[in-house]
Amino acid sequence: MIHMRPYNAFETRNVKFLVDQQVEFATIQITATGLKKSILDATAPVRAYFKEKGVHDYDLQAQGPQHKRTVDTYILTDSSCHLTKTSLYRPVTKKGDPRLWVNKVHNVEFLHADDIFAFIAHNGLLYTLNLSTVDIPNVFQSAIDTSLKDLIVEISNNKSSISNELLGLIKDRMTDWMPVEILADTGVGRAVETILGIEMNPSKAPDYKGIELKSHREASRVRNTLFTQSPEWEISKLKSGRAIVDKYGYIPEGYEHKSLHITLSANRPNPQGLGLLIQPQYGRLEADEFSQMPLNDGTFRKIDDVAAWNLIKLHERLLTKHRETFWIDAETKIDNGREYFRCTKILHTKNPIPAQFDVLLEQGMITVDFLLCRRSGGDTYSFKIKSAARSLLFPESDTYNLSAN
């Protein structure tokens, strides 16, 4: 696994400024070898960003030079803009590990070994800039108009326009009582999506023009689902949900077949002896079987492996799903046997911190629900967060109170 070095103070200031301006980007470090050979590894975060933005999907790309793809790219400096192309390919050798290179970067004295630069995808084009040398806040605050400044302004305005549009729709359509479609935990969320014209689909992308919607009843105080993600079976001891049910499942009253509807936490094992274990040294989150009796230090002895996820993949899911989220509180009532709701408050969050995701897992503030059935399939593995912990994962937030006067 390739690890990028930590940001220095100059780069951190640049990154924070882009985040504050709602500019989404992916970063990559220039290695000395890569600079010499004009070749860089397309790291997992970069691949995920390209796929999410519709730039390129390495998973669908065949190996060999004949399958290379190029994307028009602008190299941005403090004062200039240079049109070039980025090459995206998978070589025949080295197992076809994804590669990339921005052409002509040497010509504009754009980078040096160990520099970190950012890719920004916008309107079908790629933009790249050196976070180690370009003073982004200074460029933005200057009275001189530059391509970099124009790009940041355009992206920031577009983002604000979409969130304002969504907030306006919710205010117009959902502050008066509206019927809930189904009497279920997901009833309010489904009704909100229907009113906004969002169709049900299995996509893992955010719901409304890049903004994720999470709705729940005020009185429920339930945990909020962050995302669903199946274990990575190739690194798991048990190779399927069915295998997990076979070993740990039970037959609920009135049923004929085994199921497993449980919550796993890193705090302590559940009645089936299952819990979570974060292994940062291996970059993994594990679902394991533990003894039920705590040791002298309060921890629990691990008995067996069950399933596992790569933490970097969970971080990618978090960043993709929740770059911007509306957490909607809804007041509900029953009238003539039918449930109605109206939106009362929205927490608007942006840019979760992946490192905090790991910490909250360790603290039991983020848990995983297994909903598995041996016979019917359709297994889900839901990562959920306690409402009180949202501010720790999402430091940037605004609250909109919609309650009627």
C-alpha positions as CSV (number, residue, x, y, z in Angstrom):
1,M,0.0,0.0,0.0
2,I,1.4,3.4,-1.0
3,H,1.3,6.1,1.7
4,M,1.6,9.7,1.0
5,R,3.8,11.8,3.4
6,P,2.1,14.1,5.8
7,Y,1.3,17.7,4.6
8,N,3.7,20.4,5.8
9,A,2.4,23.7,7.1
10,F,2.3,25.4,3.7
11,E,0.5,22.5,2.1
12,T,-2.0,22.2,5.0
13,R,-2.9,25.8,4.6
14,N,-3.6,25.2,0.9
15,V,-5.6,22.1,1.5
16,K,-7.7,23.8,4.2
17,F,-8.4,26.7,1.9
18,L,-9.6,24.4,-0.9
19,V,-11.8,22.5,1.5
20,D,-13.3,25.7,2.9
21,Q,-14.1,26.8,-0.7
22,Q,-15.9,23.4,-1.3
23,V,-13.4,22.4,-3.9
24,E,-13.1,18.6,-4.2
25,F,-9.8,17.2,-5.2
26,A,-7.4,14.2,-5.0
27,T,-3.7,14.5,-4.1
28,I,-0.7,12.6,-5.1
29,Q,3.0,12.7,-4.1
30,I,5.7,13.0,-6.8
31,T,8.4,10.4,-6.1
32,A,12.0,10.8,-7.3
33,T,11.7,7.7,-9.4
34,G,8.4,8.8,-10.8
35,L,9.8,12.2,-11.7
36,K,12.8,10.6,-13.4
37,K,10.7,8.1,-15.4
38,S,7.7,10.4,-16.1
39,I,5.4,7.8,-14.5
40,L,3.3,7.8,-11.3
41,D,1.2,5.2,-9.6
42,A,-2.5,6.1,-9.7
43,T,-3.1,5.6,-6.0
44,A,-6.4,4.3,-4.6
45,P,-7.7,7.8,-3.6
46,V,-6.9,9.2,-7.0
47,R,-8.6,6.2,-8.8
48,A,-11.7,6.6,-6.6
49,Y,-11.8,10.4,-7.3
50,F,-11.5,9.9,-11.1
51,K,-14.2,7.2,-11.1
52,E,-16.5,9.3,-8.9
53,K,-16.1,12.4,-11.2
54,G,-16.5,10.4,-14.4
55,V,-12.9,11.1,-15.5
56,H,-11.7,7.5,-15.8
57,D,-12.4,4.0,-14.5
58,Y,-9.2,2.0,-14.2
59,D,-11.3,-1.1,-13.4
60,L,-12.7,-1.1,-16.9
61,Q,-9.4,-0.4,-18.6
62,A,-7.5,-3.2,-20.4
63,Q,-3.7,-3.5,-20.1
64,G,-1.3,-2.3,-22.8
65,P,-0.4,0.9,-24.6
66,Q,-3.1,0.5,-27.1
67,H,-5.7,1.0,-24.3
68,K,-4.1,4.2,-23.0
69,R,-6.4,7.1,-22.5
70,T,-5.6,10.8,-22.4
71,V,-7.6,13.6,-20.7
72,D,-7.3,17.3,-21.5
73,T,-5.6,18.9,-18.5
74,Y,-4.7,22.5,-17.4
75,I,-1.6,23.0,-15.3
76,L,-2.3,25.9,-13.0
77,T,0.4,28.0,-11.4
78,D,0.2,31.2,-9.3
79,S,-0.2,33.3,-12.4
80,S,-0.4,31.1,-15.5
81,C,-2.3,28.2,-17.1
82,H,-0.9,25.6,-19.5
83,L,-3.0,23.2,-21.6
84,T,-1.7,19.6,-21.8
85,K,-2.9,16.1,-21.4
86,T,-2.8,13.5,-18.6
87,S,-2.1,9.9,-19.7
88,L,-4.0,7.2,-17.9
89,Y,-3.0,3.6,-18.5
90,R,-2.3,0.1,-17.2
91,P,1.0,-1.5,-18.4
92,V,1.3,-5.1,-19.5
93,T,3.9,-5.7,-16.8
94,K,3.6,-5.2,-13.0
95,K,0.1,-6.8,-12.9
96,G,-1.3,-3.8,-14.8
97,D,-1.0,-1.5,-11.8
98,P,-2.7,1.8,-12.8
99,R,-0.4,4.6,-13.9
100,L,-0.7,8.2,-14.8
101,W,1.4,11.1,-16.0
102,V,0.7,14.8,-16.7
103,N,2.6,15.7,-19.8
104,K,4.8,18.9,-20.1
105,V,5.0,19.4,-16.3
106,H,8.8,19.7,-16.6
107,N,8.4,22.5,-19.2
108,V,6.7,24.9,-16.7
109,E,8.9,24.1,-13.7
110,F,5.8,22.8,-12.0
111,L,7.1,20.1,-9.7
112,H,10.1,18.6,-7.8
113,A,10.6,15.3,-6.1
114,D,8.5,14.8,-3.0
115,D,6.1,17.7,-4.0
116,I,2.4,17.0,-3.5
117,F,0.0,18.1,-6.2
118,A,-3.8,18.1,-6.5
119,F,-6.1,17.0,-9.3
120,I,-9.4,18.9,-9.7
121,A,-12.0,17.5,-12.0
122,H,-14.5,20.1,-13.4
123,N,-16.8,20.1,-16.4
124,G,-15.1,17.2,-18.0
125,L,-11.6,18.6,-17.7
126,L,-8.7,18.0,-15.3
127,Y,-6.8,20.8,-13.5
128,T,-3.7,20.2,-11.6
129,L,-1.7,22.4,-9.3
130,N,1.3,22.0,-7.0
131,L,0.2,22.3,-3.4
132,S,3.9,22.5,-2.3
133,T,4.7,25.7,-4.2
134,V,1.5,27.5,-5.2
135,D,0.2,29.9,-2.5
136,I,-3.5,29.3,-3.2
137,P,-5.0,31.7,-0.6
138,N,-2.8,34.5,-1.8
139,V,-3.8,33.9,-5.4
140,F,-7.4,33.9,-4.5
141,Q,-7.3,37.1,-2.4
142,S,-5.2,39.0,-5.0
143,A,-6.9,41.6,-7.1
144,I,-5.4,40.0,-10.2
145,D,-7.7,37.6,-12.0
146,T,-6.0,34.2,-12.8
147,S,-7.2,30.9,-14.1
148,L,-6.8,29.3,-10.7
149,K,-8.8,32.0,-9.0
150,D,-11.6,31.8,-11.6
151,L,-11.8,28.0,-11.2
152,I,-12.1,28.2,-7.4
153,V,-14.8,30.9,-7.6
154,E,-16.8,28.9,-10.2
155,I,-16.7,25.6,-8.2
156,S,-17.5,27.4,-4.9
157,N,-20.5,29.3,-6.4
158,N,-21.8,26.1,-8.0
159,K,-21.7,24.2,-4.7
160,S,-23.4,27.0,-2.8
161,S,-26.1,27.2,-5.6
162,I,-26.9,23.5,-5.3
163,S,-27.2,23.5,-1.5
164,N,-29.3,26.7,-1.6
165,E,-31.5,25.1,-4.2
166,L,-32.0,21.9,-2.1
167,L,-32.7,23.9,1.0
168,G,-35.3,26.0,-0.8
169,L,-37.0,22.8,-2.1
170,I,-37.3,21.4,1.4
171,K,-38.6,24.6,2.8
172,D,-41.2,24.9,0.0
173,R,-42.4,21.3,0.0
174,M,-41.8,19.7,3.4
175,T,-42.4,22.2,6.2
176,D,-46.1,21.4,6.1
177,W,-47.5,18.0,6.9
178,M,-46.8,15.4,4.2
179,P,-47.8,11.7,4.2
180,V,-45.1,9.0,4.9
181,E,-45.1,6.3,2.2
182,I,-44.5,3.3,4.4
183,L,-44.6,2.6,8.1
184,A,-40.9,1.6,8.5
185,D,-37.7,3.0,9.7
186,T,-36.9,4.2,6.2
187,G,-40.4,5.7,5.6
188,V,-39.5,9.3,6.1
189,G,-36.4,9.1,4.1
190,R,-38.2,7.4,1.2
191,A,-40.9,10.1,1.3
192,V,-38.4,12.9,1.2
193,E,-36.7,11.4,-1.8
194,T,-40.0,10.9,-3.6
195,I,-41.0,14.5,-3.0
196,L,-37.6,15.6,-4.4
197,G,-38.0,13.3,-7.5
198,I,-35.2,11.0,-6.5
199,E,-35.8,7.5,-7.7
200,M,-34.9,4.4,-5.7
201,N,-31.7,2.8,-7.1
202,P,-28.7,0.8,-5.8
203,S,-26.2,3.6,-6.6
204,K,-23.6,4.4,-4.0
205,A,-23.4,8.0,-5.1
206,P,-24.9,10.9,-3.1
207,D,-28.7,11.5,-3.6
208,Y,-29.2,15.1,-4.9
209,K,-26.6,16.6,-7.3
210,G,-23.7,15.4,-5.1
211,I,-25.5,16.1,-1.7
212,E,-26.4,13.0,0.4
213,L,-29.7,13.0,2.2
214,K,-30.2,11.4,5.6
215,S,-33.7,11.7,7.1
216,H,-35.0,10.4,10.4
217,R,-37.9,10.9,12.9
218,E,-37.0,13.4,15.7
219,A,-38.4,11.0,18.4
220,S,-36.5,8.0,17.2
221,R,-33.0,9.0,18.4
222,V,-31.7,6.2,16.2
223,R,-28.1,5.8,14.9
224,N,-27.7,7.3,11.4
225,T,-26.5,5.1,8.5
226,L,-23.3,6.5,7.0
227,F,-23.0,3.9,4.2
228,T,-23.2,0.2,3.5
229,Q,-20.1,-1.8,2.5
230,S,-19.6,-5.6,2.2
231,P,-16.5,-7.1,3.6
232,E,-13.6,-7.8,1.3
233,W,-14.0,-11.5,1.0
234,E,-10.5,-12.1,-0.4
235,I,-8.9,-10.9,2.9
236,S,-11.7,-12.5,5.1
237,K,-11.6,-15.9,6.7
238,L,-15.2,-16.5,6.1
239,K,-15.9,-15.9,2.4
240,S,-19.6,-14.9,2.3
241,G,-22.5,-13.7,4.3
242,R,-24.0,-17.2,4.1
243,A,-20.8,-18.6,5.7
244,I,-21.2,-16.1,8.5
245,V,-24.8,-17.0,9.1
246,D,-24.0,-20.8,9.0
247,K,-21.5,-20.3,11.9
248,Y,-23.1,-17.6,14.0
249,G,-26.7,-17.3,12.9
250,Y,-29.9,-18.3,14.7
251,I,-33.5,-19.2,13.8
252,P,-35.8,-16.3,14.8
253,E,-39.2,-17.2,16.3
254,G,-41.6,-18.1,13.5
255,Y,-38.9,-18.6,10.9
256,E,-37.5,-21.8,9.4
257,H,-34.1,-20.6,8.3
258,K,-31.1,-19.0,10.1
259,S,-30.6,-15.2,10.1
260,L,-28.2,-12.9,11.7
261,H,-29.4,-9.4,12.6
262,I,-26.8,-7.9,14.9
263,T,-24.8,-4.9,15.8
264,L,-21.0,-5.1,16.1
265,S,-19.0,-2.6,18.2
266,A,-15.4,-2.2,19.2
267,N,-16.4,-1.6,22.8
268,R,-17.4,-5.2,23.7
269,P,-18.6,-8.4,21.9
270,N,-22.3,-8.9,21.3
271,P,-24.3,-12.0,22.5
272,Q,-22.9,-14.0,19.5
273,G,-19.4,-13.0,20.7
274,L,-18.8,-10.9,17.6
275,G,-17.2,-7.4,17.7
276,L,-14.9,-5.0,15.8
277,L,-11.1,-4.7,15.9
278,I,-9.2,-1.9,14.3
279,Q,-5.8,-2.9,13.0
280,P,-4.1,0.3,11.8
281,Q,-0.7,-1.4,11.4
282,Y,-2.3,-3.6,8.7
283,G,-4.8,-0.9,7.4
284,R,-7.8,-3.1,8.3
285,L,-11.0,-3.2,10.2
286,E,-11.9,-6.7,11.3
287,A,-15.1,-8.4,12.5
288,D,-13.9,-11.0,14.9
289,E,-15.1,-13.5,17.5
290,F,-14.1,-12.7,21.1
291,S,-14.4,-14.3,24.5
292,Q,-17.3,-12.9,26.5
293,M,-15.3,-12.4,29.7
294,P,-13.0,-9.3,29.8
295,L,-9.3,-9.6,30.6
296,N,-7.8,-7.7,33.5
297,D,-7.2,-4.6,31.3
298,G,-10.8,-4.5,30.2
299,T,-10.2,-5.8,26.7
300,F,-11.6,-9.1,25.3
301,R,-9.5,-12.0,24.0
302,K,-9.8,-12.6,20.3
303,I,-10.9,-16.2,19.5
304,D,-11.2,-16.3,15.7
305,D,-11.3,-14.2,12.5
306,V,-14.6,-13.6,10.7
307,A,-14.4,-10.9,8.0
308,A,-12.4,-7.8,7.2
309,W,-12.3,-4.4,5.3
310,N,-9.4,-2.3,4.1
311,L,-9.6,1.0,6.0
312,I,-8.6,3.0,2.9
313,K,-11.7,1.6,1.0
314,L,-13.9,2.6,3.9
315,H,-12.4,6.1,3.9
316,E,-13.1,6.3,0.2
317,R,-16.7,5.4,0.7
318,L,-17.1,7.9,3.4
319,L,-15.5,10.7,1.4
320,T,-17.5,9.8,-1.7
321,K,-20.9,9.5,0.1
322,H,-20.6,12.4,2.5
323,R,-18.6,15.2,0.9
324,E,-21.7,17.2,1.6
325,T,-24.8,15.9,3.5
326,F,-28.2,17.2,4.7
327,W,-29.1,15.4,8.0
328,I,-32.9,16.1,8.1
329,D,-34.9,15.9,11.4
330,A,-38.6,15.3,10.9
331,E,-41.5,15.7,13.3
332,T,-44.2,13.0,12.8
333,K,-47.8,12.4,13.8
334,I,-50.5,9.8,13.2
335,D,-53.9,11.0,11.7
336,N,-56.6,8.5,10.9
337,G,-54.1,5.6,11.1
338,R,-51.7,7.3,8.6
339,E,-48.3,8.8,9.5
340,Y,-47.4,12.3,8.4
341,F,-44.1,14.2,8.7
342,R,-42.7,17.7,8.3
343,C,-39.1,18.8,8.3
344,T,-38.0,20.8,11.4
345,K,-34.2,21.0,11.3
346,I,-31.3,20.3,8.9
347,L,-27.7,19.8,9.8
348,H,-25.6,20.6,6.8
349,T,-22.2,18.9,7.0
350,K,-19.2,18.8,4.7
351,N,-15.8,17.1,4.3
352,P,-15.6,14.3,6.9
353,I,-12.2,13.5,8.4
354,P,-11.2,9.9,7.6
355,A,-8.8,9.6,10.6
356,Q,-11.7,10.5,12.9
357,F,-13.7,7.6,11.3
358,D,-11.1,5.2,12.8
359,V,-11.1,6.9,16.2
360,L,-15.0,6.7,16.4
361,L,-14.9,3.1,15.5
362,E,-12.5,2.4,18.3
363,Q,-14.7,4.4,20.7
364,G,-17.9,2.5,19.7
365,M,-19.5,5.7,18.3
366,I,-19.5,4.1,14.8
367,T,-20.8,0.5,14.7
368,V,-21.6,-2.0,12.0
369,D,-25.0,-3.8,11.6
370,F,-25.1,-7.2,9.9
371,L,-28.5,-8.0,8.3
372,L,-27.9,-11.4,6.9
373,C,-30.2,-14.3,5.9
374,R,-29.0,-17.7,4.8
375,R,-31.8,-18.2,2.3
376,S,-33.0,-15.0,0.8
377,G,-29.7,-13.2,0.1
378,G,-29.6,-9.4,-0.1
379,D,-27.2,-9.1,2.8
380,T,-26.3,-5.7,4.1
381,Y,-23.4,-4.4,6.2
382,S,-24.4,-0.9,7.5
383,F,-21.9,1.5,9.1
384,K,-23.8,3.7,11.5
385,I,-22.9,6.7,13.7
386,K,-24.5,7.9,16.8
387,S,-26.0,11.4,16.4
388,A,-23.9,12.9,19.1
389,A,-20.7,11.9,17.3
390,R,-21.5,13.5,13.9
391,S,-19.8,16.8,14.9
392,L,-16.6,14.9,15.6
393,L,-16.6,13.3,12.1
394,F,-17.9,16.4,10.3
395,P,-16.3,19.5,11.7
396,E,-17.8,21.8,9.1
397,S,-21.5,22.3,9.6
398,D,-24.5,24.7,9.5
399,T,-27.8,24.2,11.1
400,Y,-31.1,25.3,9.5
401,N,-34.2,25.5,11.8
402,L,-37.3,25.1,9.8
403,S,-39.9,24.8,12.5
404,A,-43.1,26.8,12.0
405,N,-43.4,29.9,14.2
